[in-house]
Amino acid sequence: MAWYLVFWRNRSTATVLAAASASQARSRALAKRKRGYGAIVAARRAKAQDSRLIRRGTWVRRRRDGSSPQVGSRAQRSS
């Protein structure tokens, strides 16, 4: 099982799920969907850096374009 980030149309945060595949992550996310979330935009496998944070219980911040305000140099984080 791997960690997946499922992004929603009307939410700025992603749902983090353990799943064997992206399609399984989508179906599990649909079961957890709440009113107002909108449709699923993307289901992406969490990067190694994110997986470490998830295992530690840290809140993972990841933009839909794949960039992260938590990882990288100051210039990379601010863009």
N, C-alpha and C positions, 0 to 999 in steps of 0.2 A: 504494500500500500504506500502510496505517495501522497504528499500534500498538494491540494489544488486551491487556487483562488478563483472564485466565481464572481464575476462583475455583473452588476445590475444596471439597468437603464436609468432608474431614478435615484440611485444611491451613490454616494461618493466613496463608500467603503465596500470591500469585497467580503464575501462569506468564505471562511477557511474550512476546508473539508478534507478528510482522509478518504481516498478512493483509489481504485485500481486503474481507472481510465477517466478521460475527460467526460465521456458520456455518462459514466456512473456518477461523477461529481455533479453534472448537470441535474440528473434525476434526484440525487440526494438534496441538492440545493432547492429544487422545486418543492420538495417535501417540507423544507424549512422556511420557504418564502412567506413573507408577511405582507399585509395589505400596503400598497403604495410602493413596493419595490420595483414594479415594472417587469419587463422581460429580461431574460438573461442575455447579456451582451457578449460575454466571453467566459470560457473556463480554461484557465492556464495552469500548468504545473508550476508549483512554487520553486523558485530558484534555491540553490544550496544555501545561500545566505539567509533567505526567508525561512527555510526549513529549520535551521538552527535556532532562529528566534522563536518560531512556533513551538518547538520542543521545550524551550525555556519558559514558555508562557508569556512571552513579550508580544505586545500589540504590533502587528506587521503593517507598515504603510507602504502601499505599492500603487502607483498610478496605472491607469488603463494602458498607457503607452509602454509600460514595462519599467519606467524609471522609478527610483526610490528616493525619498527625502531622508532615509536613514543610512544609506550606504554610499560611499564614495567621498570625493573631496568636497570642500565647501562650495566651490563653483558648480560642481555637478549636482549637488543637493538643491541649490537655489534655482536651477533652471527648470 
